Amino acid sequence: MPYTPPPARPAAPRHRGRLRLAPLAALTVSAVLLVPVPAAASPPGKRPVATGYGGAVATVDLDASRTAIEVLRNGGNAMDAAVAAGATLGVTEPYVAAIGGGGYMTYYDAKRRKVYTVDGRETAPLAMRENSFVDPSTGQAIPFDQAVTSGLSVGVPGTLAQWDTALRRFGTRDLGTLLRPAIRIAERGFVVDQEFRDQTAANEARFRDIVPTRKLFLPGGRLPEVGSTFRNPDLARTYRELAKRGPGWLYGGGLGREVVRTVQAPPVDPAAARNVRPGLMRDGDLRAYRSRTPEPTRVSYRGLDVYGMPPSSSGGSTVGEVLKILNNVELGAGDPVKALHYYLEASKLAYADRGRYVGDPDKVHVPLKELLSDGFARERACLIKPDQAAAAPVAPGSPDGDYRPCIPPGGTTRALTYEGPQTTHLVVADKWGNVVAYNVTIEQFGGSGLTVPGRGFLLNNELTDFTLQPPAPGAPPDPNLPGPGKRPRSSMAPTLVLEDGRPKLALGTPGGSTIITTVLQILLNRIDLGMDLPTALAAPRATQRNTPDVFAEQAFIDRYGTALALRGHRFQPFPGPPTGVIGAATALEFLRPGLVQAVAEPVRRGGGSALVVRPRW
């Protein structure tokens, strides 16, 4: 059956009313060619904070941010700009963002004053089973690095279907128009910075073993030099053809057949010793793919409404559960150690529940309503001791609707499933008040390592987000086992915060399973600890994901480690990748009607780029 696009909904009329936001008491504190060019640590004009009017964007990349601003200045809305920026990131951030991957969007529609989501998560082939990653000779999951660099790890890409759905429902421009800036950059090239070179170097060994990947990213057999210009004419040609043919070219057309051939017969150098397993994807898997538009998660926190991405992502459910738990205690800037203690302990509990209950809701039962209920939050909150950290891992609770105070949870917990920490996040707001928070990914830096020959993009390794080893007989069921057509659990958490029905904050980050804690910590910093948004985003981070040790950036350990250790928390430096760095967030805040502040990282991963249409001088 050929690809059938989702039914179009008439685009929302552009909202010309003014936002009316009362000030918050808690928020009052302020084939590729390399051409040598002069070296530069980062492109000129890359700034982490911008404040102004007419629309705003924050991404990790100056070219992507400029693309979004170009779309906004030419009359496009926030969704148009987000898609155009995502396409540009496929050029300039090819190891984390590509049409060979997927992602999640949350969207505030200013006309309807409502939050929507668009789920472009990859799906497993219909031939996949819960033991597909198990070596029959050992009964154990294959080595993780072999699972990653394989056709077996490649999920059915969802990005193009997601863009199609998002533009039909919420956009005002067609995909072909929005691809033009990315095509221009792919042809002309972008300046290689240290981050791009480092990401290439981290993948060099496996890239050398995959013929089209070596040709694309190691031209002449060398790493790209910092300051050189990197061009990708193959991707420019692919985008041009996509503009003509539309998403059906992937979902049942010629491009899809090329993807399937790459997955089934990975183009490995015959001289390479690497074991690159073939995948299970078939043409019918692409024809069957559909993006989803589920209802967002929503919780109230300190008088604000926090919206997130529902399962198959665990972002909205776990962020929401932690905030519901924290609602049961007063926190404030006067005692940051207390606030951080409760944040770490609530995260520990919520990650236990995430591992036990959250998976693809089309394939397993996810008790989402109960996980986000007041009763369950109170039952979990009463387990937190104000002066003593619980020994981790803690067991999951029972979101069964029968809640009593301080009843210890039963059952056993499960080890944290590995998720690659490499993705990217962007935020966009337009002059009408529409807002997008968008995570796009191919999973690890470099995804599966498999480049579609002649097409200029890598394929994802998202299926390694599944639990690769089925549980032992008699163990609790695992909601995140592989299965036919199933979406692997994610932690991506594009988050929107509303005050009185109007946008106040939008934020998100890369980081695998640390995404959730980074989003939570930025919210805690901004709402409870009274930091302004740039400070909240730049502050040092720690992540507690129900593990015996808290992993943290060194600056966090230096600032809070001693005081939190007195409450029983044990710290280790975050191992990365990159070593010692948690996340690379982007965010924006509506400071008053029409005035938006966009914020990106000042330092992490080379810093990000924030821009506005009309700066406030």
Secondary structure, DSSP 8 states (H G I E B T S, - for coil): ----------------S-------GGG------EE-----SS-TT--SEEEEEEEEEEES-HHHHHHHHHHHHTT--HHHHHHHHHHHHHHHSTTT--TTSEEEEEEEETTTTEEEEEE---B--TT--TTTTEETTTTEE--HHHHHSSSTT--B--HHHHHHHHHHHH-SS-HHHHHHHHHHHHHH-EE--HHHHHHHHHHHHHHHHBHHHHHHHSGGGS---TT-EE--HHHHHHHHHHHHH-GGGTSSSHHHHHHHHHHHS--B-TT-----------HHHHHH---B----EEEEETTEEEEE--TTBSHHHHHHHHHHHHTTS---TT-HHHHHHHHHHHHHHHHHHHHHH-S-TTTS---HHHHT-HHHHHHHHTT-BTTB---SS------SS---TT----S------------EEEEEEETTS-EEEEEEE-SSTTTTS-B-TTT--B---GGGGS-SS---TTS---TT---TT----B----EEEEETTEEEEEEE---GGGHHHHHHHHHIIIIIS---HHHHHHS--EE-SS-SSEEE-HHHHHHHHHHHHTTT--EEE---SSTT-----EEEEEEETTEEEEEE-SSGGG--EEEEEEE--
